[in-house]
């Protein structure tokens, strides 16, 4: 076990080893999350008597409640990681998630399941803390590539998790929750045994409720115009992304008649695409195009991909849009890297908490908006039958992020003297 008084450095072999530890941590987290994605909306639909439109409304409420917990508690956990280190926050988060998945596996009704989602919104902190961890152990000029590799861990988790979840869901809609619980508890044990601390004691900041509460943490994002605009772009992206976990399963079930198994395999394909881009294309794209060029290409591709999702009249065309949405993954590592350069080492946890809190607002409003738009688009009283409306809306949000990033990163003209 690594001594917390001697954290890993930001370069060399130990730094790479520490990144490998956090890569595995995020991988196991995403596998656990991915396992339940193909079945959670279907379980809600089963509790709602099998009505898709009613289930769409409830899925939106579930997503908003989960995001509200994130909004409130992520800044607290980010500030705690600045005070006590990243390692204990990650370990306790995974331990809490493991017990929460058990709670949801035992749920006898939709209200019991709802309580489980509230708890998971509180304990799902390791993603943002992992971002602070990477900022701790990585030199600024290498952070975009490392954030890209972290995206590959997300992708690999989504390759394995949804595929396994879809297969387990064919046996029982609650079996994937047991699988997710096992993975989360294994991750907690893994962190306890081998995950090194990344934040030196002398670099830790005193805990303050002013910094830890959501409103206080968001003030950091207003500390410079560049950080504010990068945060806005991240918010628009996160808002658009909300249409995927909240609507994907119900959309595919309604429009294409996909089973839990098919949805799981489709999500695995999404994960493979994301893994290829994040793990294999981010670094060469940034080397060839620069952070700005890679970011612009990613945002443009994401906008096109979402528009194709909304249009796709069949599953084949829907899947053909995957490469465009996958290329969207070029944008976020560059945005994250630029943001981490705007704050000090002592504020990295607060930054990640603030970004997560802002993302929590997007996740809180997004599922409600997208679910209502989807329900309205498929209602028998709708003037125009438009099931793809949520994805058309997402395309508009990504286009907005594209405009903001283009503006904030454009070269400043040098005036002749």
PETAUR-V303173 format. One record per helix or strand of 2 or more residues. SS is the DSSP state (~ for helix, > for strand). FROM is the first residue (numbers start at 1). LEN is the number of residues. If there is no record, write none. Layout:
BEGIN
ss=SS from=FROM len=LEN
ss=SS from=FROM len=LEN
END
This chain:
BEGIN
ss=~ from=12 len=36
ss=~ from=52 len=33
ss=~ from=86 len=20
ss=~ from=110 len=14
ss=~ from=126 len=12
ss=~ from=140 len=32
ss=~ from=175 len=20
ss=~ from=201 len=3
ss=~ from=209 len=4
ss=~ from=214 len=7
ss=~ from=225 len=32
ss=~ from=260 len=52
ss=~ from=315 len=6
ss=~ from=322 len=6
ss=~ from=329 len=12
ss=~ from=345 len=34
ss=~ from=389 len=21
END
